[in-house]
Amino acid sequence: MDRLTLSSIIASAAFLVFLIVTLTWHNDELRPRVWQLNELLEQDPVLADYPYDFKVLLFINGVATLSSPHTSELPLRPVLNRFDPALADKPDTAPEVVAAERRWRAIELQAIQVMLRQPDVESVVWALDRAWYHKQRLPLPK
């Protein structure tokens, strides 16, 4: 392949990428649905006040996959201790810890409700946010 052909292919590809990004950026209908769903999560006032930002990672066939620092396989307590370091020295039965766990459950439910209000979202599944653990320097159990 000569240099002119290669330059033409690169220029055409760059222009195509520019065109797609420009059209998608300015037209809500062309923006990926994941972006639109994430904006809904960001705009929710209840979720905005919480220290963790839920994100839609994937949206396929009506199923929204949301990130979460907690799954049923992992204990919730280390996550809550990161959100509120004052909980670290308290027993699991302390009223503050119980309240934090209730709030977490309510926040999870709110994220689910925000998603299910969308007509094309049929269900929500959770995916462990391993990047959050890495940023917090928390070990993940094996």
Residue frames relative to the residue before (quaternion, step in Angstrom):
aa qw qx qy qz dx dy dz
M 1.0000 0.0000 0.0000 0.0000 0.00 0.00 0.00
D 0.3536 -0.7502 0.5153 0.2159 3.55 -0.76 0.99
R 0.7123 -0.4906 0.3195 0.3872 3.53 -1.32 0.36
L 0.6410 0.5310 -0.3277 0.4470 3.61 0.96 -0.77
T 0.6556 0.5022 -0.3079 0.4725 3.59 0.92 -0.86
L 0.6558 0.5089 -0.3046 0.4671 3.57 0.92 -0.88
S 0.6532 0.5053 -0.3084 0.4720 3.58 0.95 -0.87
S 0.6468 0.5198 -0.3160 0.4599 3.59 0.99 -0.78
I 0.6475 0.5098 -0.3149 0.4709 3.58 0.97 -0.83
I 0.6658 0.4958 -0.3048 0.4668 3.60 0.89 -0.90
A 0.6625 0.4988 -0.3065 0.4672 3.60 0.92 -0.88
S 0.6561 0.5069 -0.3132 0.4631 3.59 0.95 -0.81
A 0.6531 0.5065 -0.3102 0.4698 3.58 0.97 -0.85
A 0.6473 0.5113 -0.3167 0.4683 3.60 0.96 -0.84
F 0.6562 0.5031 -0.3102 0.4691 3.58 0.96 -0.84
L 0.6437 0.5241 -0.3170 0.4589 3.58 0.99 -0.81
V 0.6452 0.5008 -0.3146 0.4836 3.59 0.95 -0.83
F 0.6403 0.5229 -0.3157 0.4657 3.58 0.94 -0.88
L 0.6636 0.5134 -0.2946 0.4574 3.57 0.92 -0.91
I 0.6638 0.4987 -0.3025 0.4681 3.59 0.90 -0.90
V 0.6700 0.4904 -0.3031 0.4676 3.59 0.87 -0.92
T 0.6569 0.5130 -0.3144 0.4544 3.60 0.92 -0.85
L 0.6810 0.4778 -0.2951 0.4699 3.59 0.85 -0.90
T 0.6723 0.5008 -0.2979 0.4566 3.56 0.94 -0.86
W 0.6489 0.5466 -0.3149 0.4254 3.56 0.97 -0.85
H 0.7815 0.3598 -0.1715 0.4799 3.58 0.92 -0.86
N 0.7286 0.3697 -0.2273 0.5299 3.58 1.19 -0.07
D 0.3978 -0.7517 0.4750 0.2259 3.59 -0.45 1.23
E 0.6520 0.5369 -0.3277 0.4233 3.57 0.98 -0.74
L 0.7123 0.4436 -0.2591 0.4783 3.60 1.10 -0.59
R 0.5365 0.6180 -0.4177 0.3947 3.61 1.23 -0.29
P 0.5734 -0.5995 0.4207 0.3671 3.59 -0.99 0.72
R 0.5700 -0.6284 0.4167 0.3265 3.56 -1.01 0.85
V 0.5805 0.5777 -0.3773 0.4323 3.59 1.08 -0.64
W 0.6434 0.5142 -0.3228 0.4663 3.60 0.95 -0.84
Q 0.6597 0.5127 -0.3078 0.4552 3.56 0.92 -0.91
L 0.6690 0.4915 -0.2992 0.4704 3.59 0.93 -0.86
N 0.6372 0.5185 -0.3286 0.4660 3.60 1.02 -0.72
E 0.6191 0.5314 -0.3452 0.4638 3.59 1.04 -0.67
L 0.6225 0.5311 -0.3380 0.4650 3.59 1.04 -0.72
L 0.6497 0.5026 -0.3180 0.4735 3.59 0.97 -0.80
E 0.6640 0.5131 -0.2999 0.4537 3.59 0.96 -0.86
Q 0.7080 0.4775 -0.2543 0.4539 3.58 1.04 -0.78
D 0.5416 0.6210 -0.4142 0.3865 3.60 1.19 -0.31
P 0.4315 -0.7402 0.4463 0.2584 3.63 -0.60 1.07
V 0.6264 0.5309 -0.3483 0.4522 3.62 1.04 -0.66
L 0.7003 0.4591 -0.2687 0.4761 3.58 0.87 -0.93
A 0.6136 0.5766 -0.3475 0.4127 3.59 1.07 -0.71
D 0.6836 0.4922 -0.2845 0.4577 3.60 1.12 -0.62
Y 0.6162 0.5601 -0.3533 0.4263 3.59 1.23 -0.23
P 0.5510 -0.6638 0.3917 0.3199 3.63 -1.00 0.72
Y 0.7028 0.3938 -0.2832 0.5204 3.62 1.19 -0.16
D 0.2702 -0.7561 0.5778 0.1464 3.56 -1.00 0.89
F 0.2748 -0.7504 0.5818 0.1512 3.55 -0.49 1.20
K 0.0836 -0.7919 0.6045 0.0228 3.56 -1.05 0.81
V 0.3844 -0.6573 0.5894 0.2699 3.53 -1.18 0.65
L 0.2359 -0.7952 0.5483 0.1064 3.55 -0.67 1.13
L 0.7995 0.0239 0.0727 0.5958 3.52 1.06 -0.87
F 0.0117 -0.7748 0.6318 0.0176 3.54 -1.11 0.69
I 0.1685 0.7815 -0.5720 0.1834 3.54 -0.37 1.31
N 0.8707 -0.0273 -0.0082 0.4910 3.54 -0.96 0.99
G 0.7511 -0.4212 0.2134 0.4613 3.56 0.89 0.93
V 0.6362 0.5039 -0.3324 0.4804 3.59 1.26 0.01
A 0.1668 -0.7752 0.6052 0.0708 3.57 -0.72 1.16
T 0.1937 -0.7622 0.6099 0.0976 3.55 -0.83 1.05
L 0.1237 -0.8132 0.5685 0.0185 3.55 -0.58 1.23
S 0.4423 -0.6652 0.5317 0.2814 3.54 -1.13 0.69
S 0.0496 0.7769 -0.6258 0.0470 3.54 -1.20 0.64
P 0.4149 -0.7000 0.5100 0.2789 3.59 -1.03 0.66
H 0.7330 0.3572 -0.2186 0.5361 3.58 1.27 -0.01
T 0.0031 0.7492 -0.6623 -0.0077 3.53 -1.13 0.77
S 0.6832 -0.4975 0.3315 0.4194 3.56 -1.22 0.26
E 0.6385 0.5418 -0.3287 0.4367 3.61 1.17 -0.45
L 0.7369 0.3741 -0.2109 0.5221 3.59 1.20 -0.41
P 0.5180 -0.6259 0.4682 0.3474 3.59 -1.11 0.57
L 0.4791 -0.6835 0.4827 0.2654 3.55 -1.11 0.74
R 0.5586 0.6765 -0.3723 0.3029 3.55 1.07 -0.73
P 0.6622 0.4896 -0.3492 0.4471 3.69 0.77 -0.78
V 0.6187 0.5363 -0.3391 0.4634 3.58 1.09 -0.70
L 0.6791 0.4850 -0.2899 0.4685 3.57 0.86 -0.96
N 0.6280 0.5369 -0.3359 0.4523 3.59 1.04 -0.73
R 0.6315 0.5149 -0.3283 0.4779 3.61 1.12 -0.64
F 0.6644 0.5004 -0.3044 0.4643 3.56 1.00 -0.82
D 0.7916 0.0534 0.0049 0.6087 3.59 1.05 -0.81
P 0.2763 -0.8093 0.4957 0.1516 3.61 -0.03 1.27
A 0.5634 0.6097 -0.3913 0.3972 3.62 1.16 -0.42
L 0.6162 0.5635 -0.3454 0.4284 3.61 1.19 -0.40
A 0.5032 0.7144 -0.4014 0.2743 3.58 1.17 -0.54
D 0.7595 0.3819 -0.2079 0.4838 3.61 0.93 -0.80
K 0.5870 0.5973 -0.3608 0.4104 3.59 1.24 -0.01
P 0.5093 -0.6329 0.4770 0.3355 3.59 -1.11 0.60
D 0.6720 -0.5226 0.3500 0.3908 3.57 -1.24 0.45
T 0.6970 0.4774 -0.2693 0.4622 3.58 1.13 -0.58
A 0.4265 0.7044 -0.4681 0.3205 3.60 1.25 -0.03
P 0.5846 -0.6164 0.3946 0.3501 3.60 -0.97 0.82
E 0.6345 0.5381 -0.3352 0.4421 3.60 1.04 -0.71
V 0.6570 0.5024 -0.3013 0.4745 3.56 1.03 -0.83
V 0.6439 0.5131 -0.3143 0.4726 3.57 0.96 -0.88
A 0.6534 0.5079 -0.3079 0.4694 3.59 0.98 -0.84
A 0.6450 0.5154 -0.3202 0.4645 3.59 1.00 -0.80
E 0.6436 0.5104 -0.3182 0.4734 3.59 1.02 -0.78
R 0.6432 0.5105 -0.3194 0.4729 3.59 0.99 -0.80
R 0.6487 0.5115 -0.3221 0.4624 3.54 0.95 -0.86
W 0.6201 0.5430 -0.3395 0.4531 3.59 0.99 -0.82
R 0.6644 0.5000 -0.3004 0.4673 3.57 0.89 -0.95
A 0.6536 0.5070 -0.3111 0.4680 3.59 1.00 -0.81
I 0.6435 0.5129 -0.3190 0.4701 3.59 1.03 -0.76
E 0.6261 0.5230 -0.3319 0.4736 3.59 0.98 -0.81
L 0.6578 0.5119 -0.2975 0.4656 3.56 0.95 -0.93
Q 0.6330 0.5289 -0.3274 0.4609 3.58 1.02 -0.78
A 0.6430 0.5123 -0.3256 0.4670 3.60 0.94 -0.84
I 0.6398 0.5130 -0.3214 0.4735 3.58 1.00 -0.81
Q 0.6731 0.5067 -0.3007 0.4469 3.58 0.89 -0.92
V 0.6086 0.5437 -0.3518 0.4585 3.59 1.02 -0.75
M 0.6782 0.4835 -0.2911 0.4707 3.56 0.95 -0.86
L 0.7209 0.4706 -0.2646 0.4345 3.59 0.80 -1.01
R 0.5395 0.5993 -0.4091 0.4270 3.60 1.24 -0.16
Q 0.6001 0.5499 -0.3568 0.4585 3.56 1.25 -0.35
P 0.5027 -0.6996 0.4117 0.2974 3.58 -0.76 0.96
D 0.7184 0.4420 -0.2664 0.4665 3.61 1.08 -0.55
V 0.6033 0.5273 -0.3657 0.4735 3.60 1.28 -0.02
E 0.1711 -0.8155 0.5501 0.0562 3.55 -0.61 1.19
S 0.8048 -0.0492 0.0443 0.5898 3.59 1.08 -0.65
V 0.2910 -0.7308 0.5966 0.1591 3.51 -1.36 0.35
V 0.0542 -0.7602 0.6463 0.0381 3.55 -1.05 0.83
W 0.3927 -0.7275 0.5212 0.2119 3.54 -1.19 0.58
A 0.0998 -0.7534 0.6465 0.0661 3.54 -1.21 0.66
L 0.4964 -0.6714 0.4653 0.2939 3.57 -0.89 0.95
D 0.3252 -0.7427 0.5613 0.1661 3.54 -0.88 1.03
R 0.1655 -0.8267 0.5344 0.0602 3.54 0.16 1.32
A 0.5971 0.5697 -0.3627 0.4329 3.59 1.08 -0.63
W 0.6127 0.5463 -0.3487 0.4524 3.60 1.04 -0.73
Y 0.6446 0.5112 -0.3170 0.4719 3.58 0.96 -0.87
H 0.6471 0.5186 -0.3171 0.4602 3.55 0.97 -0.84
K 0.6732 0.4933 -0.2968 0.4640 3.60 0.89 -0.91
Q 0.7050 0.4493 -0.2528 0.4870 3.57 1.09 -0.73
R 0.3541 -0.7551 0.4659 0.2955 3.56 1.35 -0.18
L 0.3946 0.6788 -0.5001 0.3654 3.52 0.99 0.96
P 0.4143 -0.7061 0.5050 0.2732 3.60 -0.88 0.84
L 0.3202 -0.7107 0.5926 0.2030 3.53 -1.15 0.67
P 0.4523 -0.6713 0.4978 0.3114 3.60 -0.88 0.82
K 0.4440 -0.7155 0.4752 0.2551 3.55 -1.06 0.68
